[in-house]
Amino acid sequence: MGSGASVSEASRPERSDPREAEPEPVRPSSPAGRSDDTLQAEEEEEEAATPDSHIIDVQSLQREVKEEEEEEEEEEDGEGAGGGATQTVLSPAVTETAAEGEEVSLDFESFLHVNGTLYSCFHHQGDRVYVDESQNLQPFPKDWYDQGRFLSARDEGSGQLQAPGSGGEPAFREDDRTASIYIQGKGTVMTYMFEERVNVCRFWDPPSGVWLLLPLQWEVDVDFVKARVQRVTSALPGLVDQKEIAAALRQCNYDPEEVISVYLTMFGEILLQASPGGDPENYTDLNSFRALLERDRLIEDLRQKLQTKEKESDDLFQRNSFLAREVRHLSDVVQHLNQKLAELEADQQEARERIRSLLHRRAPAVPPARTVAKPPVDPGRLRRVRGLSRELNVSNKQLRSTVRQAMADVQNQLEQLKGAAGQLAQVEQQAAGEVEELRTLYRREAVERKGLYNKLLELQGNIRVFCRCRKSSTSGSCVETADDQELVVVQRGSRKKFHFDRVYPQSSTQEEVFAGTLPVITSCVDGYNVCILAYGQTGSGKTYTMMGDKENPGVNIRSVRELLRICAGKETVSYTLKISMLEIYNDTLNDLLTKGGNAALDIRVQGKSVSAPGLTRIQVRTEADILGVMEMGEKNRKIASTKMNIQSSRSHLLVALEVEGSDEVSGLTSRGTLTLCDLAGSERISKTEAEGQRLVEAAAINKSLTALGQVFGALRCNALHVPFRNSKLTHLLQPSLSGDAKCCVFVNVSPDVTDAAETLSTLQFGAAIRQVSLGKATRNVAPAKNKETGGK
């Protein structure tokens, strides 16, 4: 402490913290405009204006205090010995005089006791005294000189206080300022919250007239702090958080060197690396060095674990090698013991044989009548035979032992294989169950996919296009079926792909073809109009697909059977079925069910309905009725022979089956029509070499098919006008193609290489139809008409 402190300051209570041992006079807060020089000049003027009568000489003050103490000691001596040490305090006169002048100079000292308490001491009248906790002056005990030490100004400013003989450990008392923290590389260390005189950045608040603490986020922009922050960032490029640096500067009394040393001590040289990219503003991870330290720590831990595992692995390898050597050694020992055992068993057997031989050599009680001369025996030969016999016996014993051991090993292996086979059977059973579950899920998914696909088709337009390939006996084929929806045509080295709703290869059966049209056909019973067309060149199998033969009926017969089955299954609905057949020959309508022959018909349009007045409709109830009607109509059809087909259909055949159902419960009447159309063959006239009447028929057929293509083209383009009236065929099919019905088109092709051009043309026609969107079909349902009864 300086010598300018007053006596009144000595009487103030001193804190136990070493940084509180140097109190200073509190100055009133002043605006920032008044400098330290101005304040010092004002203090000097105040001191000059102080009267001389208030200045107290320290020597005279000490003399008076000393005289008073001597008088008190004499009084105490007169009272007798045995009294204890009395408490020494300043006299009131001294205290008052000191309080008036406040210029008495005393040298204060700080004494740190081993118990952690800091005392303020000074010399009073030649003796050293200290201020106790009750703010009174006490004489400094002599035994304290060995229980503590006096602190210098450097020790107080550094705050690094050590107790004598403590071995570098802090001697502070345990209180709320003491804590501990884990630091990477240093372990768990103790912390203490020191209270020191530090620089504090404040700002002047004119409304309140006081100095307020400047927040950290604003303090970063102060030039005094900004310069030190830049100093730290230039030394530590890896530390980019300026607020963190400012906070560290505030804690380190704005000493950048101390901040740099603290961070380097804690985190090491990793902060000397610049941030990625070299742009701190665009660097989002402001605490990357901590992440890198954590990564390094994890890497080090993993490296240590790896080293431990490698050491354990080496130990296991060495132990394995040792055990392998032991196994080999024990195997050799077992083999040697087996050999010894075999030899001993052979010796034992030989000894038994000798004993048995000696027993048989005993002389009989009655000598034999005559003696038989024995041939001479060579002893050497006997010895050799004996040796060979012994060796054979030993080998036999050894071989038996080896076989027994091998059989035991085989038995163990068989047991293991039996367990593995059981596990394999269990795994196979589980796999079979999983396969069956996957098959069930696949079938369920296929059904759902098919249902969604049907709904998608209804939303897209209720028109489906199927392609069927005719069976061919020729070796060459221009058609390849990639899957059930893709067809490839090979012509002159080029490959063209076509996609349809379903592709039926040459091996497909009539049942498979009919299964594709079944969902559409069943809609006829619910009151929808359904149309099925067969298109293709002559000889491509259109008539076989639609009509078939007696053994393999086509779509027409199977459709009728399905409709009859559905109608018979609905008990609350009564159905009436009527069938009609007509052909379009040379753009003329002919009724095929008239008794007198073909009768020409006309077309009449009423609103959206198109009909042929006078067309014969025969009511049918059974399949036999329908087959009889269709057979009669087939006999009246125009068939001729061409170069492409011996029995070529020279006209378009239309079979219409009207289904009318009356529901007894709901009282509704539904009307649906199933139209089955077998178109005439489409081919080039030059290829068929038609002449005369065949040429006229071919021209009419091609004209009607061209008109059908124009109708589909207009529907595909959503044209305002669709040319249905260009031919009798398209005019009759107008209700089925105008959006009020569901339509199915069979595109029949020939796989022969000679028919590649016609096949390509047919597939292009089918691909164009597939792009047509007819819209959602409407159901023909109306309330039933009430029958008039008598009396009403």
Secondary structure, DSSP 8 states (H G I E B T S, - for coil): --TT--HHHHTS---SSGGGSS---------TTS-HHHHHHHHHHHHHHS-GGG---HHHHHHHHHHHHHHHHHHHHHH-S----------HHHHHHHHHH------EEEEEETTS-EEEEEEETTEEEEE-TTS-EEE--GGGGGSEEEE-HHHHHH-----TTSTT------STTEEEEEETTTEEEEEE---------EEEETTTTEEEE--HHHHTTSHHHHHHHHHHHHH-TT---HHHHHHHHHHTTT-HHHHHHHHHHHHGGGGGS--GGG-GGG---TTHHHHHHHHHHHHHHHHHHHHHHHHHHHHHHHHHHHHHHHHHHHHHHHHHHHHHHHHHHHHHHHHHHHHHHHHHTS--SS--SS--------HHHHHHHHHHHHHHHHHHHHHHHHHHHHHHHHHHHHHHHHHHHHHHHHHHHHHHHHHHHHHHHHHHHHHHHHHHHHHHHHHHTSEEEEEEE----SS--SEEEEETTEEEEEETTEEEEEE-SEEE-TT--HHHHHHHHHHHHGGGGGT-EEEEEEEE-TTSSHHHHHTB-SSSB-HHHHHHHHHHHHHHH-SSEEEEEEEEEEEEETTEEEETT-TTS-EEE--EEETTEEE-TT---EEE-SHHHHHHHHHHHHHTS-EE--SS-TTEE-SEEEEEEEEEEEETTT-EEEEEEEEEEE------HHHHT--THHHHHHHHHHHHHHHHHHHHHHHHTT-S---GGGSHHHHHTHHHHTTSEEEEEEEEE---GGGHHHHHHHHHHHHHHHT---------EEE------TT-
